[in-house]
């Protein structure tokens, strides 16, 4: 049952991209998936070894990595792309990005060009 839910959760994250909403909460995500916040939290912490914010921000970082390679975004600042990917704080974005990738966003962007 938990494994089926995890598959549903990951499919939902990839297809519907709820993480693009900077105000996404665990309650809202749980509601979208028709489970309780406690159940979702238990799955994230117990099965995926991530808290809610780490889980969501991982998707936001991946979205940023795709977006900053897209030529149509070349005239946008790093932080405006980050906001489009669901981050709502420059400090959080920089900290999370470095933790996930080992690079600052600026270093990563330079590596891509």
Backbone bond lengths (Angstrom), bond angles and torsions (degrees), N, CA, C in turn:
res aa  C-N    CA-C-N  psi(-1)  N-CA   C-N-CA  omega(-1)  CA-C   N-CA-C  phi
1 X - - - 1.463 - - 1.534 110.69 -
2 X 1.336 116.09 -46.42 1.466 119.32 178.33 1.525 111.48 -62.88
3 X 1.322 116.64 -40.62 1.471 120.61 -179.24 1.527 110.76 -64.03
4 X 1.321 116.62 -39.36 1.476 120.95 177.97 1.524 109.42 -63.56
5 X 1.338 116.14 -42.43 1.460 119.52 179.13 1.531 111.47 -64.37
6 X 1.321 116.73 -41.67 1.472 120.15 -179.91 1.528 110.22 -60.44
7 X 1.323 116.89 -42.81 1.468 121.12 177.01 1.529 110.33 -60.81
8 X 1.332 116.04 -44.31 1.476 121.11 178.90 1.531 110.23 -62.07
9 X 1.324 116.75 -43.58 1.461 122.51 179.97 1.523 111.08 -60.61
10 X 1.306 117.07 -48.89 1.469 121.17 -177.44 1.527 110.61 -67.47
11 X 1.323 117.23 -40.67 1.472 120.29 175.72 1.525 110.76 -59.87
12 X 1.327 115.84 -43.29 1.467 120.64 179.65 1.524 110.77 -62.64
13 X 1.320 116.83 -43.98 1.468 121.07 -179.96 1.529 110.27 -61.44
14 X 1.326 117.09 -42.58 1.468 120.85 -177.60 1.526 112.46 -72.03
15 X 1.333 117.16 -41.75 1.465 120.34 -174.40 1.530 112.55 -82.77
16 X 1.329 116.71 -47.63 1.466 120.66 -172.59 1.531 113.33 -92.07
17 X 1.323 116.63 -18.10 1.472 122.61 177.09 1.533 113.69 50.71
18 X 1.339 117.62 52.59 1.463 119.26 179.74 1.529 112.59 -63.32
19 X 1.322 116.65 -20.84 1.474 121.70 -178.86 1.531 112.43 -67.70
20 X 1.329 118.18 -12.88 1.465 120.20 176.94 1.536 111.34 -69.95
21 X 1.318 116.27 -18.57 1.467 121.10 175.20 1.532 107.85 -80.70
22 X 1.340 117.76 114.52 1.465 119.45 -177.83 1.526 113.49 -65.78
23 X 1.330 117.10 -16.88 1.463 121.36 -179.34 1.533 112.69 -97.78
24 X 1.325 117.56 11.87 1.462 120.96 -179.89 1.524 109.90 -56.79
25 X 1.322 115.32 131.63 1.466 120.87 177.56 1.522 109.06 -120.68
26 X 1.313 115.08 164.49 1.465 118.41 178.20 1.528 109.77 -64.03
27 X 1.332 117.10 -35.03 1.469 120.61 178.90 1.531 110.86 -64.23
28 X 1.327 115.92 -43.03 1.469 119.92 -179.96 1.522 111.11 -65.62
29 X 1.330 116.67 -44.44 1.469 120.02 179.78 1.526 110.36 -64.66
30 X 1.316 117.25 -43.26 1.470 120.89 178.31 1.529 110.55 -60.02
31 X 1.333 115.84 -42.54 1.458 120.92 179.36 1.528 111.09 -61.53
32 X 1.333 116.74 -44.17 1.474 121.10 177.97 1.528 111.56 -58.50
33 X 1.329 116.13 -32.48 1.468 121.41 -176.43 1.533 112.51 -98.33
34 X 1.342 115.47 5.20 1.474 121.12 178.15 1.527 113.79 58.14
35 X 1.326 115.75 41.41 1.462 120.85 173.86 1.530 107.64 -132.65
36 X 1.318 116.19 168.91 1.468 119.41 177.58 1.529 109.87 -80.06
37 X 1.316 115.06 156.76 1.472 120.09 175.74 1.520 110.52 -59.34
38 X 1.327 116.34 -38.77 1.471 120.37 -179.61 1.528 111.16 -63.25
39 X 1.337 116.18 -41.50 1.469 119.48 178.92 1.526 110.18 -64.24
40 X 1.331 116.62 -47.66 1.466 120.72 -179.90 1.522 110.07 -60.14
41 X 1.307 117.21 -46.15 1.460 121.85 178.90 1.532 110.84 -59.51
42 X 1.318 115.95 -42.60 1.465 120.91 178.47 1.518 112.48 -61.38
43 X 1.329 116.44 -41.50 1.474 121.30 178.57 1.528 109.94 -65.92
44 X 1.325 116.33 -47.23 1.472 119.86 -178.33 1.523 110.69 -60.98
45 X 1.322 116.58 -49.57 1.463 120.54 -177.12 1.526 112.53 -73.20
46 X 1.335 115.99 -44.57 1.460 120.58 -173.11 1.518 114.87 -80.48
47 X 1.334 116.27 -38.10 1.473 120.44 -174.18 1.525 112.47 -103.22
48 X 1.320 117.65 -34.55 1.471 120.45 -175.57 1.531 112.41 -105.78
49 X 1.328 116.06 -2.22 1.472 122.43 177.00 1.527 113.97 53.45
50 X 1.311 116.09 38.80 1.462 121.63 177.59 1.512 108.39 -141.32
51 X 1.336 116.38 145.23 1.457 117.08 170.87 1.529 107.85 -81.06
52 X 1.323 116.04 173.15 1.460 120.74 -175.61 1.526 111.98 -55.70
53 X 1.344 116.85 -47.43 1.463 119.59 -175.32 1.533 111.51 -67.01
54 X 1.325 117.23 -39.42 1.469 119.94 177.21 1.526 110.54 -63.59
55 X 1.325 115.95 -41.56 1.458 121.39 -179.92 1.526 111.12 -61.19
56 X 1.325 116.15 -50.82 1.472 121.51 -178.01 1.529 110.25 -66.82
57 X 1.325 117.20 -44.11 1.463 120.10 -176.64 1.519 112.72 -66.60
58 X 1.338 117.93 -26.57 1.468 120.28 175.02 1.533 109.90 -61.24
59 X 1.326 116.98 -41.84 1.466 120.78 177.32 1.525 110.81 -66.83
60 X 1.313 116.76 -38.56 1.466 120.09 179.00 1.524 110.75 -64.38
61 X 1.320 117.22 -40.31 1.472 120.64 177.48 1.521 110.04 -63.14
62 X 1.323 117.30 -44.58 1.469 120.39 179.40 1.526 110.57 -61.97
63 X 1.323 116.61 -40.13 1.468 121.52 178.04 1.532 109.85 -62.89
64 X 1.324 116.61 -41.92 1.463 120.86 178.55 1.528 110.45 -62.77
65 X 1.325 117.35 -42.81 1.467 120.84 -178.71 1.530 110.62 -60.38
66 X 1.324 116.46 -38.66 1.474 120.91 177.47 1.532 109.74 -69.75
67 X 1.341 115.80 -46.89 1.470 120.87 -175.47 1.522 112.02 -64.42
68 X 1.332 117.87 -36.59 1.471 117.53 -176.02 1.530 111.59 -76.45
69 X 1.336 117.40 -12.33 1.475 120.58 174.40 1.531 111.53 -88.05
70 X 1.323 116.32 -14.80 1.463 121.34 -175.45 1.534 109.54 -76.20
71 X 1.334 117.25 121.07 1.471 120.51 -178.56 1.532 113.58 -55.66
72 X 1.327 118.24 -29.32 1.458 119.56 -179.00 1.532 112.44 -68.44
73 X 1.333 117.12 -14.17 1.467 120.49 179.30 1.524 113.11 -99.56
74 X 1.336 117.27 7.06 1.465 119.69 -172.93 1.529 114.19 -64.82
75 X 1.316 117.49 -22.40 1.467 120.52 179.32 1.526 113.33 -92.31
76 X 1.341 116.75 1.34 1.458 120.65 179.96 1.522 110.26 -96.41
77 X 1.334 115.58 150.05 1.462 119.45 176.82 1.527 109.69 -74.30
78 X 1.317 114.79 159.83 1.463 120.04 177.25 1.528 110.18 -55.55
79 X 1.324 116.52 -45.65 1.464 118.91 -175.00 1.526 111.66 -69.27
80 X 1.330 118.55 -33.22 1.471 118.40 177.73 1.527 110.44 -68.46
81 X 1.325 117.88 -35.68 1.477 120.99 175.22 1.534 108.92 -65.70
82 X 1.320 116.51 -42.63 1.470 120.41 178.92 1.529 110.92 -59.50
83 X 1.341 116.78 -43.22 1.465 119.83 178.16 1.531 110.51 -62.85
84 X 1.321 116.98 -39.23 1.471 120.34 177.37 1.524 111.80 -63.72
85 X 1.322 116.85 -23.65 1.466 121.67 -179.32 1.526 112.51 -90.17
86 X 1.330 116.33 2.92 1.457 120.01 173.90 1.518 115.67 108.69
87 X 1.316 117.39 -8.37 1.470 118.49 176.79 1.518 108.47 -73.36
88 X 1.341 116.94 147.66 1.456 118.78 177.73 1.528 111.54 -125.45
89 X 1.329 115.91 13.94 1.456 120.83 178.42 1.524 109.30 -148.70
90 X 1.324 115.53 129.20 1.461 120.40 179.13 1.532 110.58 -62.63
91 X 1.331 116.55 -42.29 1.466 120.50 -179.08 1.527 111.53 -62.39
92 X 1.325 116.09 -45.18 1.469 120.25 178.42 1.523 110.31 -62.81
93 X 1.322 116.53 -46.00 1.462 120.20 179.36 1.528 110.93 -56.75
94 X 1.323 116.77 -50.56 1.466 119.99 -178.37 1.530 111.90 -60.55
95 X 1.329 116.93 -43.80 1.465 121.44 -178.49 1.531 111.08 -65.75
96 X 1.334 116.25 -47.70 1.463 121.59 -178.28 1.529 110.69 -65.93
97 X 1.325 116.64 -43.22 1.463 120.16 -178.29 1.522 110.66 -61.28
98 X 1.330 116.20 -46.32 1.471 120.84 179.94 1.534 110.14 -62.59
99 X 1.329 117.26 -41.68 1.466 121.32 179.83 1.526 111.50 -64.64
100 X 1.330 117.14 -38.26 1.474 121.17 -177.63 1.536 112.51 -77.36
101 X 1.330 116.67 -36.65 1.469 119.31 -170.08 1.523 114.21 -112.07
102 X 1.329 116.77 -21.04 1.462 120.16 -174.21 1.525 112.87 84.85
103 X 1.311 117.14 0.00 1.469 122.47 -179.67 1.521 109.47 -122.64
104 X 1.327 116.22 153.98 1.460 118.32 166.57 1.527 106.86 -74.64
105 X 1.329 118.23 159.46 1.473 119.52 177.52 1.537 112.16 -56.65
106 X 1.326 116.96 -39.74 1.467 120.27 179.26 1.517 112.63 -64.09
107 X 1.335 116.43 -43.26 1.468 120.42 177.30 1.522 110.39 -61.91
108 X 1.339 115.65 -43.08 1.455 120.08 -179.31 1.531 110.94 -62.16
109 X 1.329 116.05 -45.29 1.465 120.45 -178.94 1.528 111.07 -61.81
110 X 1.340 116.93 -41.00 1.467 120.48 177.43 1.528 111.92 -62.01
111 X 1.336 115.94 -39.21 1.468 120.60 178.50 1.535 111.75 -62.97
112 X 1.329 115.78 -28.37 1.467 119.99 -177.25 1.530 113.10 -80.84
113 X 1.329 116.58 -19.32 1.473 117.75 -174.61 1.512 111.87 -97.01
